[in-house]
């Protein structure tokens, strides 16, 4: 698992990435508890059972949109930018890999035809004008 931190504010987590082959038996929380988007990973065996449950209504204050990508099939390359919009790094994502983005900028370049991915964001969604600002990222 890779945790990438800001270069200008070294305690700020920008993103977490886990490769599918790194997922082990037993639940592993990938995100710190204080993040708005919570993600866990678990390799399972036949016969395991998740008890029926539901989640309770509770007030939660959300101040930033966080995002996760899970590559189902194919390859992509994630590009990440620091809190000041400066380029940080790129990572290659393959089938089964997951990236959780907490802060900073990001872009995704698809490397193979027919790449399929899920994209998750915390809500509620209030429209692009309130949610997104384009930055001058590195052309890749």
Secondary structure per residue as TSV (DSSP state, phi and psi in degrees):
chain	resnum	aa	ss	phi	psi
A	1	X	-	360.0	138.3
A	2	X	E	-114.8	125.0
A	3	X	E	-108.9	124.9
A	4	X	E	-111.1	126.2
A	5	X	E	-108.1	156.9
A	6	X	-	-60.6	144.7
A	7	X	S	-82.5	-25.0
A	8	X	S	-95.1	-22.5
A	9	X	S	-136.4	86.5
A	10	X	T	-64.8	-10.2
A	11	X	T	-95.4	-1.0
A	12	X	-	-91.7	118.0
A	13	X	E	-79.4	123.8
A	14	X	E	-90.8	-49.5
A	15	X	E	-155.5	161.2
A	16	X	E	-124.4	138.1
A	17	X	E	-130.2	138.5
A	18	X	E	-129.9	133.7
A	19	X	-	-84.8	144.9
A	20	X	G	-54.1	-39.1
A	21	X	G	-66.6	-15.8
A	22	X	G	-86.3	-9.5
A	23	X	-	-74.5	127.1
A	24	X	-	-111.7	173.4
A	25	X	B	-69.3	144.7
A	26	X	S	88.5	143.0
A	27	X	-	-65.1	134.2
A	28	X	E	-124.1	118.1
A	29	X	E	-75.4	124.7
A	30	X	-	-89.2	-22.4
A	31	X	S	-112.4	143.4
A	32	X	-	-63.3	149.7
A	33	X	T	-56.8	-30.1
A	34	X	T	-79.6	-7.8
A	35	X	S	-76.8	150.7
A	36	X	S	-74.2	-34.5
A	37	X	S	-99.0	121.0
A	38	X	-	-106.9	128.2
A	39	X	-	-134.0	136.4
A	40	X	E	-129.7	161.9
A	41	X	E	-135.5	148.2
A	42	X	-	-158.5	128.9
A	43	X	B	-88.1	135.6
A	44	X	-	-121.3	166.1
A	45	X	-	-120.3	152.6
A	46	X	T	-54.0	136.5
A	47	X	T	96.1	-15.0
A	48	X	-	-63.2	152.5
A	49	X	-	-139.2	131.5
A	50	X	-	-98.5	116.1
A	51	X	-	-57.8	141.7
A	52	X	-	-57.2	135.6
A	53	X	-	-158.3	170.1
A	54	X	-	-141.8	163.9
A	55	X	-	-102.7	140.9
A	56	X	-	-82.0	149.9
A	57	X	-	-67.5	133.8
A	58	X	-	-157.0	146.9
A	59	X	-	-76.7	131.2
A	60	X	-	-134.7	132.8
A	61	X	-	-96.1	123.9
A	62	X	-	-113.7	127.0
A	63	X	-	-116.9	-2.8
A	64	X	S	-152.5	148.5
A	65	X	-	-86.9	128.2
A	66	X	-	-113.0	159.8
A	67	X	E	-142.2	150.3
A	68	X	E	-136.4	143.4
A	69	X	E	-119.1	133.5
A	70	X	E	-123.4	119.8
A	71	X	E	-83.6	117.9
A	72	X	E	-85.5	-37.7
A	73	X	E	-156.1	136.8
A	74	X	S	102.9	-158.3
A	75	X	E	-141.5	147.3
A	76	X	E	-147.6	167.7
A	77	X	E	-129.2	121.3
A	78	X	E	-91.6	136.4
A	79	X	E	-117.0	134.4
A	80	X	E	-127.4	144.2
A	81	X	E	-127.1	144.5
A	82	X	-	-72.4	179.1
A	83	X	T	-61.1	-25.7
A	84	X	T	-96.9	14.4
A	85	X	S	74.0	8.1
A	86	X	-	-78.2	142.6
A	87	X	E	-60.5	132.5
A	88	X	E	-102.5	-58.4
A	89	X	E	-172.0	172.7
A	90	X	E	-128.6	149.0
A	91	X	E	-134.9	143.5
A	92	X	E	-91.4	135.0
A	93	X	E	-117.2	133.4
A	94	X	E	-120.4	176.4
A	95	X	T	-49.2	127.8
A	96	X	T	90.3	-9.6
A	97	X	-	-80.5	153.9
A	98	X	E	-136.1	139.0
A	99	X	E	-125.3	133.6
A	100	X	E	-114.3	123.6
A	101	X	E	-108.0	122.6
A	102	X	-	-99.5	-47.4
A	103	X	S	-147.1	174.9
A	104	X	S	78.7	-177.5
A	105	X	E	-95.8	164.7
A	106	X	E	-159.8	155.4
A	107	X	E	-148.1	163.5
A	108	X	E	-133.2	129.0
A	109	X	E	-113.7	124.1
A	110	X	E	-81.1	130.8
A	111	X	-	-102.9	-18.6
A	112	X	S	-133.3	142.0
A	113	X	T	-56.9	150.1
A	114	X	T	65.2	19.8
A	115	X	-	-65.6	134.0
A	116	X	E	-121.9	134.6
A	117	X	E	-144.5	156.7
A	118	X	E	-101.9	143.5
A	119	X	E	-124.4	127.7
A	120	X	E	-119.8	142.3
A	121	X	E	-140.1	150.4
A	122	X	-	-76.1	151.9
A	123	X	S	-119.5	-170.7
A	124	X	-	-76.4	153.2
A	125	X	-	-83.0	129.1
A	126	X	-	-114.9	17.6
A	127	X	-	95.1	153.4
A	128	X	H	-61.1	-34.5
A	129	X	H	-62.6	-31.9
A	130	X	H	-93.6	-13.1
A	131	X	H	-110.9	-23.5
A	132	X	-	-138.4	141.1
A	133	X	-	-133.5	125.5
A	134	X	-	-77.9	141.8
A	135	X	-	-118.7	164.0
A	136	X	-	-85.0	85.9
A	137	X	-	-84.4	165.8
A	138	X	-	-61.8	128.7
A	139	X	-	-73.7	120.9
A	140	X	-	-125.7	360.0
